[in-house]
Amino acid sequence: MKCFVTGASGFIGSNLIRELLARGHRVKALLRPGNDGRALAGLEFERVTGDISDRAWLKREISGCDWCFHTAASYHLWLRDYRPMYSTNVAGTRNVIEAAGSVGCKRIVHTSTVGCIGLPHRVNGTIAPTDEFATVPKAELSNHYKRSKWQAEAVAAGFARKGLPVVIVNPSAPIGPYDVKPTPTSRIVVDFLNRELPAYLDTGLNWVHVRDVAIGHILAAEKGRFGERYILGHAQGNWTMHETLAALEEITGIPSPKTRIPYWAALAWAHVNERIAFVTGKPPKVPLAGVRMARDKMWYNPAKAIRELGLPQTPPKQAFADAVAWFRANGYVKR
């Protein structure tokens, strides 16, 4: 298949391109001007430079492609101005899907997030991971990233209802190699390696190898049902932050922090950080959005993707080991 990929230089996009090429697909990848292309070094594909705000340009470039993967997104937990985030995540999604549909793409895979799925609740005292059927109440859309991605998923679902071949995938917390930025989730690994995590919050995430997420995109194009969404996570990846740091200690030999910060203290410190950020223009080390999300354990059940798509299940510890090796080899460790 000939595949068009937006967000090509990003964490998921670059790993997706690797997996597409490994399977013999041809790739046409969209790169914005000035994007850091280190994650794509050595790969052979067709590069096009442009922006997802230009719908007419998108139609010309996507024309002739069989599959379209829309992985591009503005993923930030703090910005001085959030309007560009909505332009990218919402309007950009509308432009890409409409363009791909108008030129006859057979499959359009939209990359959403588990942030668009309702959080788990306690059942008989135990946290029950949620699945694709859990709707997210407005109160849980606690930051601009989640709100913009929720609106983007609504756009994608709307196109599916109109008959376009759209499949939605919801990655949980990807971890692994080629996260050049790095993203907020990989930042945990980088900060751990640099001994910049003196303490932790009692939270939880569903960790999944980014390679499995990339393969999940391809499986969604091959087998996904139109209009459906699939959690791309790991069935055994629902870890507390304490468990996550313990795994990193075992992998690296670096002692994990033993101090757990109360939520109220982290929230107060985040408020101070954000006030400083508005003055300096530098992103806060502790963003409010991150602290607010950390109040809940973001645990999910990927059984549908495993059952219907055959989503691989690389052990989360291997994902962290691969991430550690890549960050160490690529100069992210200061000492």
N, C-alpha and C positions, 0 to 999 in steps of 0.2 A: 504494500500500500504506500501511497505517497501521503505523508502526514505533515500538517501545518501545526507548529507549536508556538504559542505565545509564552512569554515569561521564560524564554529559553536559557537565560543565564542564571536563573534562580535555583534554589536548592532542589525543588521537585522537578522543575523543567530540565535542568542539566542531567539529572539522573534518568529522567524519562527518555531523553534523546539517546543516552547510552544504551538503554534497554531496547529502544526501537531499532537502532542500528545493529545491535547484536542479533536481532531477529530478522534482519534482511530488509527492513522497511527503509524507504527513502524519506529524508527529513528536510523540510523547509522551515527554518527557525527564524522567528522575529526577535531582533535585538534592537533595543532603543539606542539612540546615539549616545555614545559615551559609556555604555554599560560595561561592567567588568566581566570579561569573557574567560577568566582563568579556569572556571569549572568546565569549560568546553575545549580546553587545549588538547590538540591532537585528534579531535573528532572530525570526520569528513561528512559535511552536510551543506546544504545550500543556505547561506545567510542572507537575510533581507533586513534592511534598516528602516524603521518607521515607527508609528505610534498607533495604539489602538483607538485613539480619538478620531482617526481619519477613516470613516466607513467606506468611502469610495476606493481608497487605496487598499483597504483590507479585501474588498471584493476582487480586485485585480490580482492580488497576491495569493489569495486562497483558491482562486479558480484553478481547477485541474487537480486539486487535492481530494483524496478519498476520505480521510479522517482529519478532524480538527481537535486539538487539545488546547483548551484555554486554561493555562496555569498562571498567567500573569495576575499579580495582585500587589497592592500596597499593604505590606504587613509591618505595621509600626504600632507600638503601644503608647507612643507619645509623639505628637507633632505640634508645632506652634499654630498651624493652620490645617484643619482636617478636610477642607474642601477638595484639594487634589486627590485625597484618598477616595472620596465618593465618586469623583470623576473617573478614576481608574477602575475601582471595584464594581461600580454600578453601571455607569454610562459605558465604560469600556466593555463590560460583559454583554450589554445589549448590542453594541456595535459588532463584536466578534461573532456572536451567535447569529445575528441577523445576516451578516455577510456570508458566513459559512452556509447557512440555510439557503440563501438566494442563489448560490453557485452550485448547489447540489451535493454538498458533502454527505456521505452515507452515514457517518457517525460524528457526533459532536459531544466531546466529553468536557464537562465543566467542573473545574476544581473548586469545591466549596471548603468547608471546615466543619469539624464537630461542634464548633461554637454555634452553629445553626440548629443544633439538636438539643433538646431539653437535658438539663443536668440530672444526675441520678439522685434518688431519694432513698431514705432508709426504709427497709422492709423487715419488720421484726428485729430491729436493732442492727441490721446488716445493710451496708450500702449495696444497692442493686444497680449494676451498670445499665445504662439505657441504650436503646436501639433506634433505628431509623424512624420509628413510629412516634417517638417522644417529641411533641411540639415544644418550642421554646417560648415561654412567656416573655412579655416585653421587659419585665423586671430583670431577666437574666441577660438581656442585651446591654451589658453594663459599660461598654466602651465603644468608641467609634469604629474600631476594626470589626468587632462582632456585628454591629448594626449595619455597616456597609456591606459585609459579606452576606448577612441575612437578606438584605435587599437584592443583592446580586443573585442569590440562589432563587429568590422569588421571580426574578426576571427569567432565569434559565427554565424554571418550572413552567412559567407562563408560555414560553416558546414551545415546550414539549406538549402542552395542552393544545396548542394550535397545530400540532402535527409534525413539528420538526424532530429529527432523530437525536434528541438530547438525552444524555445520561449524566447524572450528577454523582460525584464522588466526594466523600467527606473524610479527608485524612485526619488522624488524631494528632499525635505529637511525633513527627518524623525525626529520626536521628540517624547519623551516619556520615559518610564522606561528601565532599564537594559543597559544603555550606560556606561559601566565600564570605558572606556579609559579616558575621553569621546571623541567623535568625534568633529571635528571643529564646527559643527552646535550646538551640545549640549553644547559646551564650552561657547556659548553665555549665556545660562541659568546659568551655574555654575558661570561665571564671574559676572553676574547680582546679583546672590544671595550673592556673596562675596563682592559686592559693588566695583568691579574692572572694571566697565565700566563708566569712567567719561564723555565719549562723544560717538557719533555714526556717521556713514557714511550714506548718503542718498542712500540706496540700497533697494532691495526687494527680497524676497524668497517665494517659494510656500511651505507652511508648511503642513505636513501630519502626522497623528498619526502613529508611527512605527508599531502598531498593525495592522492597515489597510494595511500597506506595506507588513507585513508578510502574512496576509490573501490574499493579492493580488498575492503573489507568488503561493499560493496553488490554487487559482482560475485560474491562468495562466496555471498550470499543468492540471487542469480539463477541461478548456474551451478554452485556448489560441490557436490561429492559428499558425502553424509552420512557422517560418521565420518572424513573425510579432513582432513589439515591442509595449509596452504598458506603458504609463506614469502612475506611481503610485503616484498620488498627490491628492489634494483636490480642488474641484471646487471653494470653497470660501476661499482658503488658500493663495491667492496671496496678501501678506501684505508688506507694506513698513517696514523698520526697526523702524521707529517712531511708527507705529501701533503695531509692535511686542513688543517693550519695554513698550508701554502703557498697553498692555494686561498683561505683566509680573508684572507691578506695581499694577494692579487691583487684580491679583491673590495673590501676596505676601505682599502687603502693603509697599514695598520698593520703594522709589521715583525713577523714571526713569531719566536718564540723559537728560538734556535739551539742551546741546551744540551739534551742528552739525558741524563735522569737514569738511573743504573743501577737495576735492579729492587730490589736489596737496600737501596739508600738510600731509595727511595720506600716500601718496606715498613717500614723502621725509623721513618721520619717519620710514617707512618700510625698506627703503634702509639702514638706520642707524642700525635698528634692525638686519637685515640680516648680516651685516658686523660684528656685535658683536657676532652673532650666530656662524659664521664660526670660530671665535677665541675660544669661550667657548664650542662649541659643543652642546649647549642647544638650542632647538627650539625657534625661535623668537616669542615674544608676538604678534607682528604685522607682519605676513609674507607677502611678496610682492604678492604672488599668491592670497591671500585672498583679498588684496586691489584692485588688478586688476580686479578680478571677481566682486567686489562690485561696480564697475563703472556702471554696467548694472543691471537692475531689472530682476531677473531670474524668470519670471512668465510663468507658463505653463498651458495647458488645458488638464485635464485628462478625457475628455468626452468619449473617445474611451474605456478606461478601465472600466468606469462606465457602459457604454452601453453594451459592449461585455462580460465583466467578472462579472459585478455586484460588482465592487469595493466598499467597505463600505466607508462612509463619516463621520467619527467621527469629531465633531467640533474641529478646531485647538486649541481653547482655552482650551478644555479638554485635548488635547495632552500636552500642556504646564503645565497645572495643575498636570497631572500625572508625568511629568518630574520633576517638582519642588518637589513634594512629595517624589519621589524616591531619588533624590539627597540629600534632607534634611535627609531622614531616613538612608542613607548609608554613612554619614560622609563627604560629599563633601563641606559642608558649614563650613567655618573656624570660623565664629562669628555670 
